[in-house]
Structures are given as structure tokens and as C-alpha cells.
């Protein structure tokens, strides 16, 4: 058994569903020996999601950390490092990262290259995974960010059920 083995990467959304990000890639042959290229998951702009990581360990490791880098059109947008903690031999262990909101707007739509890197407390690399995802337009996302309707004020008199002004 390897010192560190990533079993699953899942994306959890506000809805009660879970999207599993496949671990197979062009460099990982399937049982028949042919490359298995996963489809690029599409996520709606403005969605709130968190990443779930499932792994097991072949030895006790102190200070496991997960560092993710997001690249769009060749530009590194953000790099986040999260210390997951120390873990005993065995598992599987499941860790959920804090939720984040995807950006909204035409400029943020498109394909993102994601690199996840696991390290131990001494900075030694345990495993690296590369994935892609696509942020797509969601018409409801525009309405979600719109300002709420204004409350009636002096310019808008309150009206009764028949549309007549209320008696004072």
C-alpha cells in the first residue's frame, strides 16, 4: 500500500446532491488498458460548493495539507492551502473543505484548470491531481444577485385589496 492514496474527490453543492469528480484521466488506463478521459463537469455560476476528499494512508502522517491552484487561460487566479491535520495509518478518511461561492458574470465563465497537491508536515509531496471544470451561465444566478424590490414609501401609497388607497 502507498503512503497516501486518494480514493475520491467530490463536489458538494447547496442542493442535497453530490457530484463525484472522476479520478481517471488520460494518463490512467482503465481495466482494458485504454485511456479513459472524463467529461468536464459543468457547474453553474454563483453556485456554493465545497470539496470532499477521501483518502487512506499506508503510514501515520502528521500535518497533511491540501493545496489547490486554479488556472484560467494560463493565469493563476488563486492558490489555497488547507492543513487537514495528522492521520493514523488506515482509513478511509473523508475531509470536507469550507464552502466557496463560484464567481458570477460573463468574464468568469469558461474552463478552469485545477491542480490539487497533497503534502505532509515536512513539505514532501504525497500526490498531485489535475482536473478541469467548466463554469456555465445560469439565468437564475442573475436574479439571485439582483436587489430586492423596494418597500412602499411616500411616492408609493399603500393600497387596499381592490387597488384603492387605504382609509386613514
Protein Blocks (a to p, Z undefined) as FASTA:
>chain_A
ZZbdcfbdcdddfblcdcdddfbdfklccfkopacddddddddehiacddddddddfbdc
ehiacdddddeehiafbdcdddfbjcdeedddddddddddddedjklgccdddddddddf
kopafbdcdddddddddfklmmmmpccdddddfklccddfkopacdZZ
